[in-house]
Amino acid sequence: MRKYVLFLCVSAMVCFALTSCTGKKVEQKGDGLSGDISVSGAFALYPLAVKWAEEFQKLHPRVRIDMSAGGAGKGMTDVLAGMVDLGMVSREIYGPELEKGACPVAVAKDAVVMTLNAANPFFEALKKHGISRDVARKIWITGEYTTWGEVLGTADRTPIHVYTRSDACGAAETFALWMGAKQEDLGGTAVFGDPGLAAAVQNDRLGIGLNNIGYVYDENTRTPNPGLAVCPVDTDADGQIGDAEYFYDTKDAFIAAVDADKYPSPPARDLYMVTRGIPDKPAVVAFLEFILSEGQQFNVPAGYIALPEEKLAIGRAALHIR
């Protein structure tokens, strides 16, 4: 928590030092609010942001919200270039981005998981064995492990088909950070976007990939989407998955595990809305205030984790909103 407070304080101070950050507080206009809001960025945050937009527009029907997903890198680039009002970013914010005027606020929490084809012939063994951080590193980073037998400690020579993301994104960056690396260090076949990577694994019974949980679990059944399975993390690296380490069968069980810090962070992480400077556009200010207050009630039903009030208060203070 202390590191998070320091991070937001630094970002707020950077904002105050920039000419783009006016420091001007804008009052909301109630139900008469109108205007346009443009949003782009992380696939991870997109489904929840769409839900927030729908609920916000019920309160303010004269506000138009244009939203698109294209990866965290695109969201950051777009907002710093002034192309959009809000950038959705699913990774920590870099120092050079803060220096260019990025003002981030955490709005939700989710996680990246290792995904398998549901028909993977080694799935039952993987459920018992799991994949530790060191093994994942040997699959994605160093390339030492190229067969499923090497992962499971057997003589089997069936190859692993490794997938990663081709677009600059928070999911791959966060997943790589878990292994002490960067996105550009990840090996494997590169696929664009969360939906594309999930589809690649669904179509390859020997495939292994990485996905945000919003693209793994079905919103209605709360179980993994057809053709997908989640590979458990061997958090204590003892070569077996104990009862306390297995919580992947349903989205609700997984979310509860992340909330209880049973899943490592990273690849669990905060998700951010980023503005260029402190916003003074009334519709944008109102939308952010909504997200950081009553909008949090939609996080858990949508498959995310709501943030504690103290973290939300820090975000509101950083952007000069109530």
C-alpha positions in Angstrom: 0.0 0.0 0.0 2.9 2.4 0.9 4.4 1.8 -2.6 1.1 2.5 -4.2 0.5 5.8 -2.3 4.0 6.9 -3.2 3.4 6.0 -6.9 0.2 8.1 -7.1 1.7 11.0 -5.2 4.6 11.1 -7.6 2.3 10.9 -10.6 0.1 13.6 -9.2 3.1 15.9 -8.5 4.3 15.3 -12.1 0.8 16.3 -13.3 0.9 19.5 -11.3 4.2 20.4 -12.9 2.9 20.1 -16.5 1.2 22.8 -18.4 -1.4 20.3 -19.5 -2.5 19.8 -15.9 -4.6 22.8 -15.1 -5.4 21.8 -11.5 -8.9 23.2 -12.2 -11.8 21.4 -10.5 -14.9 21.1 -12.6 -18.3 20.7 -11.0 -20.7 18.1 -12.4 -23.9 19.1 -14.1 -26.1 16.4 -12.8 -28.6 14.8 -15.2 -28.1 17.7 -17.6 -24.5 16.5 -18.3 -23.6 16.2 -22.0 -20.6 15.7 -24.1 -18.4 13.1 -25.7 -15.9 10.8 -24.0 -13.3 8.8 -26.0 -11.6 5.7 -24.5 -9.1 3.2 -25.9 -6.6 0.7 -24.6 -6.3 -2.6 -22.7 -8.3 -5.6 -23.6 -8.2 -6.5 -19.9 -10.2 -3.5 -18.8 -12.5 -3.2 -21.9 -15.4 -5.5 -20.8 -15.7 -3.7 -17.4 -15.3 -0.3 -19.0 -18.2 -1.1 -21.3 -20.3 -2.0 -18.3 -19.4 1.2 -16.6 -20.2 3.2 -19.7 -23.6 1.5 -20.0 -24.5 2.3 -16.4 -23.2 5.8 -16.6 -25.2 6.6 -19.7 -28.4 5.5 -17.9 -27.7 8.4 -15.5 -26.5 10.8 -18.2 -28.1 9.8 -21.5 -26.8 12.9 -23.2 -23.2 11.8 -22.8 -21.7 9.8 -25.7 -18.9 7.3 -24.9 -16.8 5.9 -27.8 -14.7 3.0 -26.6 -12.3 0.6 -28.3 -9.8 -2.1 -27.3 -6.4 -2.3 -28.8 -3.9 -3.1 -26.0 -2.5 -1.1 -23.1 0.3 0.3 -25.3 -2.2 1.8 -27.7 -4.3 3.2 -24.8 -1.2 5.0 -23.4 -0.1 6.2 -26.8 -3.5 7.5 -27.7 -4.1 9.4 -24.4 -0.6 11.0 -24.4 -1.1 12.1 -28.0 -4.5 13.7 -27.1 -6.4 11.3 -29.4 -8.6 10.0 -26.6 -9.7 11.3 -23.2 -9.0 8.1 -21.3 -6.4 5.4 -21.9 -7.1 1.9 -20.4 -3.8 0.5 -19.1 -3.3 -2.9 -17.6 0.3 -2.6 -16.2 2.2 -0.2 -14.0 2.9 3.2 -15.5 6.5 4.0 -16.6 8.4 7.1 -15.4 8.8 8.5 -19.0 5.0 8.3 -19.4 4.5 10.2 -16.1 6.9 12.8 -17.4 4.8 13.2 -20.5 1.7 14.0 -18.5 0.2 10.6 -17.8 -2.1 10.8 -14.7 -3.2 7.3 -13.7 -5.8 6.1 -11.3 -6.4 2.4 -10.3 -10.0 1.4 -11.0 -10.1 -2.4 -10.7 -7.9 -5.5 -10.2 -7.7 -8.7 -12.2 -5.1 -11.3 -13.3 -3.4 -13.0 -16.2 -3.4 -16.8 -16.3 -1.8 -19.5 -18.3 -4.3 -21.1 -20.7 -4.4 -24.5 -22.2 -6.5 -26.3 -24.8 -9.2 -28.2 -22.9 -8.3 -31.3 -24.9 -4.6 -31.1 -23.9 -3.6 -34.8 -23.3 -1.6 -33.7 -20.3 -4.2 -31.5 -18.6 -5.0 -33.9 -15.8 -1.3 -34.3 -15.0 -0.9 -30.5 -15.1 -3.7 -30.0 -12.7 -1.8 -32.0 -10.2 1.7 -30.8 -11.1 1.1 -27.2 -12.0 3.7 -24.9 -13.6 6.0 -22.9 -11.3 7.5 -19.5 -12.2 10.9 -21.2 -13.0 9.2 -23.7 -15.3 7.2 -20.9 -17.0 10.5 -19.0 -17.5 12.0 -22.0 -19.2 9.0 -22.3 -21.5 8.6 -18.6 -22.5 11.9 -16.8 -21.7 14.9 -19.2 -22.1 13.3 -21.8 -24.4 14.9 -24.6 -22.4 11.7 -26.6 -22.2 10.2 -27.6 -25.5 8.3 -30.7 -24.6 5.5 -31.5 -22.2 7.6 -34.2 -20.7 10.2 -31.6 -19.6 7.5 -29.6 -17.9 6.1 -32.7 -16.1 9.4 -34.4 -15.4 8.8 -37.4 -17.7 10.4 -38.7 -20.8 7.5 -37.8 -23.0 8.7 -35.9 -26.2 5.4 -34.3 -27.2 6.1 -30.7 -28.2 4.8 -27.6 -26.5 3.2 -25.0 -28.8 3.9 -21.7 -27.0 1.9 -18.6 -27.7 2.3 -15.0 -26.7 0.9 -11.5 -27.7 2.1 -9.6 -30.7 0.7 -6.2 -29.5 2.2 -4.1 -26.7 -0.1 -5.0 -23.9 -0.4 -5.1 -20.1 -1.2 -8.8 -20.0 2.1 -9.9 -21.6 4.1 -7.3 -19.8 2.6 -8.3 -16.4 3.1 -12.0 -17.2 6.7 -11.4 -18.2 7.3 -9.4 -15.0 6.2 -12.4 -12.9 9.2 -14.2 -14.5 11.6 -11.2 -14.0 11.5 -10.3 -17.7 9.8 -7.9 -20.2 7.2 -8.5 -22.9 9.8 -8.4 -25.6 11.6 -11.4 -23.9 8.6 -13.7 -24.3 9.1 -16.4 -26.9 6.4 -18.3 -28.9 4.0 -17.6 -31.7 2.8 -14.0 -31.4 -0.9 -13.4 -31.8 -2.7 -10.1 -31.7 -5.1 -9.4 -28.8 -6.7 -11.3 -26.0 -9.5 -12.8 -28.2 -7.0 -13.9 -30.8 -4.6 -15.6 -28.4 -7.5 -17.4 -26.7 -8.7 -18.6 -30.1 -5.2 -19.8 -31.0 -5.0 -22.0 -27.9 -8.6 -23.2 -28.4 -7.5 -24.4 -31.9 -4.3 -26.1 -30.8 -4.5 -29.1 -28.4 -0.8 -28.8 -27.5 -0.9 -25.0 -27.1 -0.2 -22.9 -24.0 -0.8 -19.2 -23.8 -1.6 -16.3 -21.5 -4.9 -14.5 -21.1 -6.7 -12.0 -19.0 -9.4 -13.8 -17.0 -12.1 -11.8 -18.8 -11.3 -13.8 -21.9 -11.0 -17.2 -20.3 -14.2 -17.6 -18.3 -17.8 -17.5 -19.7 -19.8 -14.8 -18.1 -23.0 -16.9 -17.8 -21.6 -20.3 -16.7 -18.7 -18.7 -14.8 -16.6 -21.7 -16.0 -13.8 -21.7 -18.7 -15.0 -20.9 -22.2 -15.4 -24.0 -24.5 -12.1 -25.4 -25.6 -10.1 -23.5 -22.9 -8.6 -24.6 -19.6 -6.5 -22.8 -17.0 -3.1 -24.2 -16.0 -2.6 -23.8 -12.2 0.4 -22.0 -10.8 2.7 -24.0 -8.5 3.2 -21.1 -6.2 5.5 -22.9 -3.7 7.4 -24.7 -6.5 7.1 -28.1 -4.8 6.0 -29.9 -8.0 2.4 -30.4 -6.9 -0.8 -28.4 -6.6 -2.2 -28.6 -3.1 -5.8 -27.8 -2.1 -4.9 -24.2 -1.3 -3.3 -23.7 -4.7 -6.3 -24.9 -6.8 -9.1 -22.4 -7.4 -9.5 -22.4 -11.2 -12.7 -24.3 -11.9 -14.9 -21.2 -11.7 -14.4 -17.5 -12.2 -15.8 -16.7 -8.8 -13.4 -19.1 -7.0 -10.5 -17.6 -8.9 -11.6 -14.0 -8.1 -11.9 -14.8 -4.5 -8.4 -16.3 -4.5 -6.9 -13.2 -6.1 -8.7 -11.0 -3.6 -7.2 -13.2 -0.8 -3.7 -12.9 -2.3 -3.5 -16.6 -2.9 -2.6 -16.0 -6.5 0.8 -14.2 -7.1 0.9 -10.5 -8.0 2.1 -10.2 -10.7 0.5 -11.7 -12.7 -2.4 -10.4 -10.7 -2.4 -6.6 -11.1 -4.3 -3.3 -10.8 -5.9 -1.8 -13.9 -5.7 1.9 -14.6 -7.6 4.7 -16.3 -5.1 7.3 -17.5 -5.6 10.9 -18.5 -3.2 13.4 -19.9 -3.0 15.8 -17.1 -5.7 16.4 -14.6 -9.0 16.3 -16.5 -11.2 19.4 -16.7 -13.8 18.1 -19.3 -17.0 17.8 -17.3 -18.2 14.5 -18.8 -14.8 12.9 -18.3 -14.6 14.1 -14.7 -18.1 12.8 -14.0 -17.3 9.4 -15.6 -14.2 9.0 -13.5 -16.0 10.0 -10.3 -18.6 7.4 -11.2 -16.0 4.7 -11.8 -14.3 5.5 -8.5 -17.5 5.4 -6.5 -20.8 3.7 -7.3 -19.2 2.1 -10.4 -17.2 -0.2 -8.2 -20.4 -2.3 -7.5 -20.1 -3.7 -11.0 -16.6 -4.9 -10.7 -17.2 -8.3 -9.1 -20.3 -9.2 -11.1 -18.3 -8.5 -14.3 -15.5 -10.7 -13.1 -13.1 -8.2 -11.6 -12.1 -7.2 -8.1 -13.3 -3.9 -6.5 -10.6 -1.7 -5.0 -10.5 -0.8 -1.3 -11.9 2.6 -0.4 -8.6 4.0 0.7 -7.1 3.3 -2.8 -10.2 4.8 -4.5 -9.9 7.9 -2.3 -6.2 8.3 -3.3 -7.3 8.2 -7.0 -10.0 10.8 -6.5 -7.6 13.1 -4.7 -5.0 12.7 -7.4 -7.5 13.8 -10.1 -9.1 16.5 -7.9 -12.5 14.9 -8.0 -14.8 14.2 -5.1 
